[in-house]
Each structure stands twice: as structure tokens, then as C-alpha cells.
């Protein structure tokens, strides 16, 4: 069965798929030594700094200031929709910067601070616990491995891997995919989180003995109820037209969904990075570090604006090699990573402009939509 969510067999497949650990002599050791030396020479922490804290405040304001303006009920209807759209960018900013670094233990050196800001994901209505399993465990370990990396598993109407099931309508996916991306976070809120609760539990990916695991289901349900109350019920209760609130809610998620999904797709489903199939492969050639280089790509590395808003995820290679380093340092360490990769004859995929990465992604969608299962 080639559908990620269909069976609770994830853990057994994880145990089956191994990395050969063969790599150019001491690559992993040397690249980590060089990056660590960068921080040591400058006497700086790998965690967030003032830049990160200012960005955190701005991203939170992008979400909550428009929300407060809506609650004041002093705006014309067209301006209300503008506020919802801005909140969509706020969701994107919080997700790409604050919660992402925090749930990677990269926001701060203090565990409680990471946990606190990692909960920003729950404030948006999503489960941070589920996300850490999907992203930190599965995606970061088995990047672009179909059957284990949920980011590329079969989506409704979209094929993101050459190993996925090919349908006749996939030949048009490069045209309609961006429209569907707009609905990714709203689908995540109502469907994906609930499915993951069941799948991860049945796959023994949520240890029963931990407090966080035991609280995951009630916390997920409660935070979704709280979100629906403050984002839908409360504005209606204070007098906003119900149709404006519902439409605004959808608009907010369309903006957030498009931005977040696009940023993540440009890192792995573009020309260059390779793909694997967990159902057909027991051994992946190379160490985990080499695997990250072979399955990941950067984009718009010289754009301060993209880097700032995307939470440094345009430096996806650096993120996958050093997930516990705060993204505000990626621009600096990318030179070390690129030079070391080239020194060892390893790939360092990157697109100079974001629009070129988008075009590359659409070309891959077109290719995957017209090729038989690998």
C-alpha cells in the first residue's frame, strides 16, 4: 500500500529503512566542526538573538493587531477583509519563524522558552506535538522518502513524488496546485491533525508514558475549540456580520496556506533533489547528513526580505544539517556549508531567485503528473 496515512505501519518501515553511512571521508565530522568553530570564534550562541526577538514581536503583531482591529468593529467591510488577509501573513510568519525554531529547540537555550513559544502553533489551532513527530522525526530523518516523509505523500489531487500513485488529472497539477495550496492549513486544522492523532498513536510514535503524549489529544481538541471561539464566535457575538467572519476566516487561511505550503515545497520538490521509496528501499546510500544534501535545496539566498519572512527556510540545507541552530544564523553559516559540500564533491542545490524556485517546482509537478510510478 503506497499511501502514508492508510496504514499504521510507520514504525515498522522506519526500522526497515537504513542509511549506509558511507560518505566522503569525515564529511559530517568536519562540517560540524567548522560550523561550531564559527560560533566559538565569535563567542555567540546558536540560539536566537535580538534580531529573533524583534521578529517574534512583529510576527505576533501581524496576527493579533488586525484581530483587535476587527473586535473594535469600527472598520468598513472591505477593510475587515484586509485585516483577515494580514492575519494570514501573521499565521505564516508565526509558523515559519517562531513556532518552527521553538519546536526545533533553536529559539532559545532555555527549554521552557522553546516550549512556550512552540505553543504558538496551538494558538493558531494546530497541534505542536503532532507537528514535531511529522516534521522533526519523520521529515528530517527520511527527507523525500515516500512512505515516511508525510510532506510528499499522496495529497488529494496532487502528486509530490515520482513514487506516488499517478492519476489522469495529475497531468494538470502544475496548473491547479497553487489553488489547492491555499486550502492546506484549513484542511490541516479540520482534518489532518485529527488523522495524525490516530495514526501516530497506532504506530507507537506517541509514547504512552510521557505527560505530553497523554495530554496531546485533550490539548489538541481544547485548543481548536478555543481558536474557533476567539476567531469566529467572539467576532460574531460583538456584532460582525457572520458571513464576513466566515469568509474572513477562509481568506486568512488561504493566504497562510499558500505562503507556508509554497515555502516548504520549494525546498524539496524542485529540480535537483532526489526521491526514494520506503516500500522498495531498505538501504539509502550515504549518511544522514549526505542524504540531506541530496534531497534538499535552497533559494533566494541573497534576498534579505525572503530570508526574514520565510524564517530562514530558504536556507533549507543549513536547516536540515543544523536544525537546532536558530535560523537568524543561516545566512552566515551557509558559506561554510556550501564550501564544505563542494570540497567533498557533494551537491548544494539552490536557486538564485524565489520566482525561479517557484518555476522549478511547477516544472517538477508537471513532470510528476506525466510520469509513471518509479
N, C-alpha and C positions, 0 to 999 in steps of 0.2 A: 504494500500500500504506500503510495507516494504522497500522502497528504499529511502535513505536520500535525494538525490538530486531530486527525481522525482516530489515532490510537494512542493510548498511554504507554508508549514503548520507548520514550525518550531516553531514559536512564540506561536501558539495555544497549541502545545504539551508541550512546556516549561511551560506554565501556568497550564497545567493539572497535570504534574508530580510534586509531592511534597515530601519533606523529613519529616519523622515523628518527627525528632529532639529528639528522645529518645536515650539516651546514658548513659553509666556508669556515675554516679554522678559527674558532673562538669569536665568531661574529657577535653573538649575544653578549658575551662577557665584555668585549671591547666597547661595543656601543653603549652599554650601561655604564661602564667605567668613564667614558668620555662625557656623557651627559651628567653623571654625578659630579664629575670634576668641574663642570661648568658652574654648578650651584655652589660647590665648595670654594672655588676661586673667588666668587663674588660675595660669599657669605650671605646668601639669600635662601629663603625657604622655598620648597617646591609647591607649597600651598598657595592660596590666594593672597593678594596684597591689596593695597589701597585701590588700585585700578579695579580689582574684582569687587570690592565692597561698594564702590561708587556705581559700578554697573548693576550690581544687585538692587540697589535703591532705585535706579532708573527703570529697570525691568519691572519691578513691583509696582512702580508708579504708572507704568504704561497700562497695567491691568486695573489697578484699584482707583486711580484718579478718574478715568472715564466712568467707572462703575458708580462712584459717588456723584458725579455729574448727572447720571441717569436717575439716581434716587432723589435728587433735588427736584426733578420733574419741572425744570424751567426751560428745557430746550424744545425747539420745533422738531417735528418727527424726522426730518432729513438729518438733523444734527445728531439725533439719537442713534441713527444707523451708523454715522461716522464714529460715534463713541464705541459701538459694538465692534466695528472694524478695527479700531485702535486696540481694543481689548484682545482681539485675535492676535495682533502682533505682540501684545503683552504675554499671552499664553505661550507663543513661540519663544519669546525671549527668556521667560522663566524656565521653560523646558530645556532649551538649548544651552543655557548658561548656568542658572542657579541649581536646578534640581539635578542636572546631568553631572556637574562637578561634585556636588554634595553626595550623591549616591555612588560615586566612584571614590569617596573619601579623599577628594582632592581640593575641596573648597577651603578646608581649614585643617590645621594639625590637631584640633580638638574633636574627638569623636562625637560629642554631644552637639557641637555646632553643625557638623555634617548631617547628623540625624535630623536636627531642627530644620535646616534649610532643604534637606531632602524631602521633608514632608510637604514642601511647597507643591509637589506633584499631587498630593492628596487634596490640597486646597483647590486644585484645578479639576478635581473629581476623578483622578486616576489612582491606581494602586502602585505606590513606590516599591512595595515588596515584590509584586509580580514583575515589575519592570526590571528589578535587579536580577531576577532569575533569567528573564528573557534576554536582557542586554548584557549584563556583566558576566553571567555564567555561559549562556549558550552562544550569543552573538560574538563575544570577544574571544571565546575559545575556538569555536567552529565557524569562523567567518566564511561566508559564501559556501558553506557545506549544506546542500539541500537535504532536508530531513531533520536538521538540528538547528540551523540558523533561521529563526522564525521571520526575520526581516525579508527573506527571499522565498518563503514558502508560498504555495498557491493561494493567491488572493482572488476574490470574486472578480472575474473578467480580466485579471492581469497576471501575466506570466513573467516572473522576475529571474528565472533560472533556466538554463538550457536543459535541465533535468526535470522540469515541471511538466505537468500534463498540458498538451497542446490542444487547443480548441480552435475551431474555424474563425471565431470572432477575434482571436488574438492577433490576426494579421492587421487589425486596425488599432491595436492598443496604443501605439505611439501617438495616435491622434486623440483618443479619449482618456488616456491615463491621467493627464493633469486635472481633468474634471473630477475623476474619482478620488484623486489625492485630496481634494477639497473636503471630502467626507470621511477621511481617515480617523480624525480624532473624535468625531461624534460617534462613529462606529465603535471606536475603542472604548468610549465612555459607556455605551449601552450594551455592547456585545462582547468585545474582545476580553475585557477584564474578567467577566463572568466565566467565559470559556476557560481562561487561563487558571482560574481558581480550581476548577475541576481537573484539568489536565495535569497541572503541576502537582496537585495532591495525589492523584492516581499514579503518577510517575515517581513518587517519593522524592521530589525535588524540593519539597517543603517539609523539613524535619519536624516531626510532631512534638518533640520535646522542647523546642525553643519557644519563648514567650512571644516573639514577633510572629512566628508561624501560627501559633494558636489564635492570635489576635487579628490575623490577616483578613479573614472573612468578615467578622463584625466591623472592623475598621473600614474595610472597602465599602461595605454596604452603607454604613453610617455617613462616611464622607460623601458618597454620591447623593444621599438624601439631603445632607446639608447644602451641597452645591446646588441641587435643584430648588431648594428653598430660597437661598440668597440670590440666585441668578435669575430665577423665573417667578416663584411665588411672591417674594417680597416686592419686587417692582410692580407687579400687578396689584398687590394689596394697597400700594400707596398711590395708585391711580394711573399708571402707564397702561396704554391700550394693550390688551392681551396679544393681539396679532403682531404688534410692534415687538413685544418681548420675545415671542416665539421666533419670529423672523430674525430678530437681532441675535438670538442665541445661535441659530443656524449659521448666520453670517459670520459671527465670531469664530465658530469652529471651522467654517470654510476657509477663512483667512489663516487661522492657526494650522489647520490640517495641511493646506497647500505648502506653507512655508516649511513646517517641520519635516514633512514627508520628502519634499524636494531636496532639502539639505542632506538628509540621510541617504537618499538614493544616489546622489552624486558622488558618494564615497565608495560605493561598491558595485553598482550596476551601471558601469560605464566601460568604454573600450580600454582594454589592458588587463585589469584584474581577472584572475582565473576563477572557475567554479568547480565544485566537487559534488558528488552524490554519496551521502552516507549509506544508502541502501546497496551501493555497488562497490564501495571502497572501504577496506579495512585499515589501510595504511596510507597516510598522506605524507608525501615526500617532503622532508625538511623539518626543521624545528618549528615551534610555535611562533617564534619571532620572524623567521623566514616566511612562514605562512601568512603572517600579517602583511608583509611587504608584497607578497604575490597576489593578495586578494583585496588590496585597499588602494585608494587614490586620493590625492589632494586636489584642490582647485582654488583659484583666485588668491594665491598665497601673498601677493603684493597689494591686496586691497584691504586697507585698514577698516573700511566700513563693513565689508563682508565678514572679516575676522571678528570684529566687535559684535555684530548682531548674531552671527552663527555660533557664538560661544567657542570660537577656535576650531569648530568641527570641519572647517575647510582644510585644516591640518590633521586629517583623519589618520594618516600614517603615524604621526607622532603620538596621537591619542591612543592608538591601538598598541603601540610599543610601550608607552608610558601612561597608562590610564589613571594612575594615582598622582600625576603631576597636573596642577591647575592649568587650564588652557591659556591663561594670560602669558605663559612662558613658551608656548609652542612656536611662535614666530622666531624666537631666538635659538631654540634648540633644533629647529628644522634644518639649519645649515649643517649642524653636526651629523644629524641623521642622514641627510642626503649624501654628504661626502663619504660617510662610512659605508653606506649601501653601495655607492658607486665603486668605492675602493675594493669591496668584496665581490663585485660583479653581480650585485642583486638589483632587482628593479626598484624604481622610485617613480611611480606613476603620478602624473599631475597635469592639470590643465591650467594655462596661464590666466584665463578669464572664466568667470562663472557662466556666462552665456555659452561658452564653448563646452563647458562640462554638461550643461543642460542639453545641448545639441547631441553630445556624445551619448548621454543617457537615452534620448529619444531614438537614436540610431540603434542602440542595444535592444530597446523594446521592440523596434521593428524587426531586428534580426531574430530575437527570441520568439516573436509572433509568427515567423515564417519558417522556422526550422523544426525538424522532428526531434523527438526526445533523444538526448545524447546517451 
